[in-house]
Amino acid sequence: MSAEESKNAVRRLFDEVWNERKLDAVTDVLVADYAQRERSWAEMVLAAFPDTHFTIDDMLAEDDRVATRVTWRATHEGEFAGIAPTGRQIEMSAMFIHRMGNGKAIESWGFGDAIGIFDQIKAAIGGD
């Protein structure tokens, strides 16, 4: 699999699965075990943040790895981690590294400012 093919698979994950909410496409770009976990996570996040949108800011590929820097923007419209909907818009930068094999992501590691998301949500409900 070329670096460009690997990048295209990861791009489909963000564009089709997350941005277009085509959750069935998850099996096209992720291996079976990983696909089920990602789909469950996507269902939970999209229930709380239905207008979720990921913008790919940077993407690099080498060997069997694809590194992607994204910006996630959404509106908190459903319960998330026990916090009732606030209508608050959130934004977070994140970094993902996907390990690829046979045209699909085998595993990934993600890094983002989750605490910042909770701070953005809590700001709307008067939290500290």
Phi, psi and chi 1 to 4 in degrees:
 res  aa     phi    psi   chi1   chi2   chi3   chi4
   1 MET       -  128.5  170.9  173.3 -128.9      -
   2 SER   -75.8  163.9   74.0      -      -      -
   3 ALA   -60.2  -39.0      -      -      -      -
   4 GLU   -67.0  -39.1 -159.2   56.7   40.5      -
   5 GLU   -64.6  -40.0  -69.7  169.1  -36.2      -
   6 SER   -63.4  -44.6  -67.0      -      -      -
   7 LYS   -62.2  -39.9  -73.3  171.0   30.5  177.1
   8 ASN   -62.7  -38.5  -74.5  -22.1      -      -
   9 ALA   -64.2  -44.2      -      -      -      -
  10 VAL   -68.5  -38.6  173.1      -      -      -
  11 ARG   -59.2  -41.1 -168.9  173.3  -72.3  112.6
  12 ARG   -62.3  -36.5  -76.1 -174.2   66.1 -163.3
  13 LEU   -58.2  -48.9  173.3   64.5      -      -
  14 PHE   -71.9  -44.9  -72.2  106.5      -      -
  15 ASP   -72.9  -54.2  -71.2  -17.1      -      -
  16 GLU   -80.0  -51.6  -68.4 -180.0   31.7      -
  17 VAL   -69.7  -53.3  174.7      -      -      -
  18 TRP   -82.7  -54.7  -75.7   99.1      -      -
  19 ASN   -74.4  -36.3  -66.9  -17.2      -      -
  20 GLU   -97.7   -3.6  -62.6  174.2   20.7      -
  21 ARG    59.2   31.3  -77.1  116.5 -174.8   96.5
  22 LYS   -88.9   75.3  -65.1  178.8 -178.3  174.7
  23 LEU   -63.1  -25.9  -61.3 -175.2      -      -
  24 ASP   -66.8  -21.9  -70.6  -21.3      -      -
  25 ALA   -70.6  -12.1      -      -      -      -
  26 VAL   -58.0  -33.4   75.5      -      -      -
  27 THR   -74.8  -13.9   57.6      -      -      -
  28 ASP   -79.2  -24.6  -65.3  -21.1      -      -
  29 VAL  -119.4   -8.9  -64.9      -      -      -
  30 LEU  -129.1  147.3  -54.6  173.4      -      -
  31 VAL   -65.4  160.0  -64.8      -      -      -
  32 ALA   -52.9  -52.7      -      -      -      -
  33 ASP   -61.7  -44.7  -70.2  -11.9      -      -
  34 TYR   -67.5  -38.8  179.9   23.3      -      -
  35 ALA   -60.2  -42.1      -      -      -      -
  36 GLN   -64.4  -42.7 -175.9   54.5   44.8      -
  37 ARG   -64.6  -43.5  -71.4 -170.1  -51.6  -88.6
  38 GLU   -64.9  -41.0 -177.1   77.1    6.8      -
  39 ARG   -63.1  -43.5 -175.8 -177.0  178.9  113.9
  40 SER   -61.4  -43.8  -65.1      -      -      -
  41 TRP   -62.9  -45.1  174.0 -112.7      -      -
  42 ALA   -61.3  -42.5      -      -      -      -
  43 GLU   -60.6  -42.6  -71.7  170.1  -13.8      -
  44 MET   -66.9  -47.0 -177.0 -168.3   72.3      -
  45 VAL   -65.8  -43.3  169.9      -      -      -
  46 LEU   -68.8  -26.1  -68.6  171.8      -      -
  47 ALA   -67.8  -35.4      -      -      -      -
  48 ALA   -87.3  -31.7      -      -      -      -
  49 PHE  -131.6   71.4  -58.5   95.3      -      -
  50 PRO   -64.9  -19.4   19.1  -27.5      -      -
  51 ASP   -98.6   21.4   64.9  -17.1      -      -
  52 THR   -46.1  135.0  -78.4      -      -      -
  53 HIS  -144.5  129.2 -175.7   82.2      -      -
  54 PHE  -104.8  129.7  -77.3   93.8      -      -
  55 THR  -105.9  126.2  -59.2      -      -      -
  56 ILE   -82.0  116.1  -64.5  174.2      -      -
  57 ASP   -90.8  -39.5  -59.1  -49.2      -      -
  58 ASP  -149.6  148.2  -69.4  -63.4      -      -
  59 MET  -148.5  128.0 -176.7  178.3  -81.2      -
  60 LEU  -130.7  146.0  -56.7  167.7      -      -
  61 ALA  -134.9  140.3      -      -      -      -
  62 GLU  -154.1  136.3 -174.9  174.2  -36.1      -
  63 ASP    52.6 -122.5  -61.6  -33.9      -      -
  64 ASP  -104.3   21.4   66.1  -16.0      -      -
  65 ARG  -121.0  143.0  -56.5  -74.6 -159.8  -86.1
  66 VAL  -125.9  123.7  176.9      -      -      -
  67 ALA  -105.7  129.3      -      -      -      -
  68 THR  -132.9  126.2  -49.1      -      -      -
  69 ARG  -102.3  126.3 -174.6  175.4   62.5   87.2
  70 VAL  -127.8  162.7  -61.2      -      -      -
  71 THR  -119.2  125.7  -58.5      -      -      -
  72 TRP  -102.9  126.9  174.7   41.5      -      -
  73 ARG  -126.9  140.4  -67.8  177.8 -178.3   87.2
  74 ALA  -166.2  171.5      -      -      -      -
  75 THR  -119.1  131.9  -52.5      -      -      -
  76 HIS   -77.0   95.0 -177.9 -142.3      -      -
  77 GLU  -115.5    0.1  -63.5  179.4   12.1      -
  78 GLY  -141.5  166.0      -      -      -      -
  79 GLU   -60.6  137.2 -175.4  175.5  -41.5      -
  80 PHE  -140.8  120.1 -177.5   70.5      -      -
  81 ALA    53.2   39.2      -      -      -      -
  82 GLY    81.2    2.7      -      -      -      -
  83 ILE  -100.3  122.2  -59.0  171.3      -      -
  84 ALA   -62.4  154.9      -      -      -      -
  85 PRO   -55.4  137.7  -16.9   24.9      -      -
  86 THR  -113.5  -15.6   61.3      -      -      -
  87 GLY    75.3    4.7      -      -      -      -
  88 ARG   -77.7  135.1 -179.2   89.9  173.9  179.5
  89 GLN   -82.2  139.7  -68.4 -174.1  -19.1      -
  90 ILE  -124.0  158.7   56.6   99.1      -      -
  91 GLU  -148.4  136.6 -178.2  174.8  -50.0      -
  92 MET  -146.8  135.9  177.5 -179.2   81.4      -
  93 SER   -88.7  144.2  -67.2      -      -      -
  94 ALA  -147.6  162.1      -      -      -      -
  95 MET  -129.9  132.8 -179.1   76.0 -175.5      -
  96 PHE  -125.1  140.9  -67.0   90.6      -      -
  97 ILE  -121.9  121.1  -60.5  172.5      -      -
  98 HIS  -108.5  134.2  -71.1   86.0      -      -
  99 ARG   -96.5  126.6 -174.8  168.3   68.8   87.8
 100 MET  -107.1  153.5  -51.4  -60.5  -70.2      -
 101 GLY  -165.6  134.6      -      -      -      -
 102 ASN    53.4   37.7  -63.5  -38.9      -      -
 103 GLY    83.2    3.7      -      -      -      -
 104 LYS  -135.2  158.6  -64.1 -176.1  178.9 -170.8
 105 ALA   -75.9  131.0      -      -      -      -
 106 ILE   -92.6  -38.6  -63.1  168.9      -      -
 107 GLU  -158.9  168.0   61.6 -176.4  -29.5      -
 108 SER  -151.2  162.4   71.5      -      -      -
 109 TRP  -129.3  133.0  -56.2  -89.8      -      -
 110 GLY  -125.1  143.6      -      -      -      -
 111 PHE  -135.5  124.2  -50.1   92.8      -      -
 112 GLY  -156.1  173.9      -      -      -      -
 113 ASP   -92.2   73.0 -175.8   11.7      -      -
 114 ALA   -62.1  -37.1      -      -      -      -
 115 ILE   -63.2  -36.8  -67.7  173.0      -      -
 116 GLY   -61.9  -36.1      -      -      -      -
 117 ILE   -62.9  -46.9  -65.6  -60.6      -      -
 118 PHE   -63.2  -37.2  -73.9  102.8      -      -
 119 ASP   -62.9  -41.7  -75.4  -13.7      -      -
 120 GLN   -65.0  -39.6  -67.9  174.5   56.4      -
 121 ILE   -69.8  -49.1  -68.0  170.4      -      -
 122 LYS   -62.7  -29.7  -71.3  168.7   66.3  176.2
 123 ALA   -58.7  -30.7      -      -      -      -
 124 ALA   -79.1  -18.4      -      -      -      -
 125 ILE  -112.6   12.3   56.9  174.4      -      -
 126 GLY    78.3   21.7      -      -      -      -
 127 GLY   -77.1  161.2      -      -      -      -
 128 ASP   -88.0      -  -65.5  -34.9      -      -
